[in-house]
């Protein structure tokens, strides 16, 4: 694989990895915020009837809060996994290109000696 293709693969890997990781951090911050502010018992008059287990503590949230946090968590994991997959392909291709270059150097050194 050519150096330009490797650079592009590395770029796209980071393009997915970093936002995915940022999304996971943001969802953890939202969960921590929910843990401190949401009630630990169901309050139907506030529409807080959807339970969420955060570190062993159950808090009750609205359906909209549950939908938003689940969307952030799920999409962040998806984006991160795509970036991780691209990163693994990049590392495999980079290793293969390094091995090929090393073999070519060895062959050239044998011819010169």
C-alpha positions as CSV (number, residue, x, y, z in Angstrom):
1,X,0.0,0.0,0.0
2,X,1.3,3.4,-0.9
3,X,2.3,6.0,1.6
4,X,-0.5,8.3,0.5
5,X,-3.1,5.6,1.0
6,X,-1.7,4.8,4.4
7,X,-1.9,8.5,5.4
8,X,-5.5,8.6,4.2
9,X,-6.4,5.5,6.2
10,X,-4.8,6.9,9.3
11,X,-6.7,10.2,8.8
12,X,-10.0,8.5,8.6
13,X,-9.3,6.3,11.5
14,X,-8.6,9.3,13.7
15,X,-11.6,11.1,12.1
16,X,-13.8,8.4,13.6
17,X,-11.9,7.5,16.8
18,X,-11.6,10.9,18.3
19,X,-15.3,12.0,17.9
20,X,-16.4,8.6,19.1
21,X,-14.3,8.9,22.2
22,X,-15.5,12.4,22.8
23,X,-19.1,11.2,22.6
24,X,-18.4,8.5,25.1
25,X,-16.9,11.1,27.5
26,X,-19.9,13.4,27.0
27,X,-22.4,10.6,27.7
28,X,-20.5,9.7,30.9
29,X,-20.7,13.3,31.9
30,X,-24.4,13.4,31.3
31,X,-24.9,10.2,33.2
32,X,-23.0,11.7,36.2
33,X,-25.1,14.8,36.0
34,X,-28.3,12.7,35.9
35,X,-27.1,10.7,38.9
36,X,-26.8,13.9,41.0
37,X,-30.0,15.7,39.8
38,X,-32.7,13.1,38.8
39,X,-35.0,11.6,41.4
40,X,-34.3,8.1,42.7
41,X,-38.0,7.3,42.7
42,X,-40.7,7.5,40.0
43,X,-42.5,10.9,39.8
44,X,-45.3,10.5,37.3
45,X,-46.4,14.1,37.7
46,X,-43.1,15.1,36.2
47,X,-43.2,12.3,33.6
48,X,-40.1,10.7,35.2
49,X,-41.0,7.1,34.9
50,X,-38.2,5.6,32.8
51,X,-35.6,4.0,35.1
52,X,-31.9,4.1,34.3
53,X,-29.2,2.3,36.3
54,X,-26.1,4.4,36.7
55,X,-23.3,2.8,38.7
56,X,-25.8,0.7,40.7
57,X,-28.2,3.5,41.5
58,X,-31.5,3.7,39.7
59,X,-32.7,7.2,38.7
60,X,-35.9,8.0,36.9
61,X,-35.9,10.1,33.8
62,X,-38.4,11.3,31.1
63,X,-38.7,9.4,27.9
64,X,-37.0,12.3,26.0
65,X,-34.0,12.3,28.4
66,X,-33.7,8.5,27.9
67,X,-33.9,8.7,24.2
68,X,-31.3,11.5,23.9
69,X,-28.8,9.8,26.2
70,X,-29.2,6.4,24.6
71,X,-28.8,8.0,21.1
72,X,-25.5,9.7,22.2
73,X,-24.2,6.4,23.8
74,X,-25.1,4.2,20.9
75,X,-23.9,6.5,18.1
76,X,-20.6,7.2,20.0
77,X,-19.9,3.5,20.4
78,X,-20.7,2.9,16.7
79,X,-18.4,5.8,15.5
80,X,-15.7,4.6,17.9
81,X,-15.9,1.0,16.6
82,X,-15.6,2.1,13.0
83,X,-12.5,4.2,13.9
84,X,-11.1,1.3,15.8
85,X,-11.6,-1.0,12.8
86,X,-10.0,1.4,10.4
87,X,-7.1,1.8,12.9
88,X,-6.5,-1.9,13.0
89,X,-6.6,-2.1,9.2
90,X,-4.1,0.8,9.1
91,X,-1.7,-0.9,11.5
92,X,-1.9,-4.1,9.6
93,X,-1.2,-2.4,6.3
94,X,1.6,-0.2,7.8
95,X,3.2,-3.4,9.2
96,X,3.0,-5.1,5.9
97,X,4.5,-2.2,4.1
98,X,7.4,-1.9,6.6
99,X,8.1,-5.7,6.2
100,X,8.1,-5.4,2.4
101,X,10.5,-2.4,2.6
102,X,12.8,-4.3,5.0
103,X,12.9,-7.3,2.6
104,X,13.7,-5.0,-0.3
105,X,16.5,-3.4,1.7
106,X,17.9,-6.8,2.6
107,X,17.8,-7.9,-1.1
108,X,19.5,-4.7,-2.2
109,X,22.2,-5.1,0.5
110,X,22.9,-8.7,-0.7
111,X,23.2,-7.6,-4.3
112,X,25.7,-4.8,-3.4
113,X,27.9,-7.1,-1.3
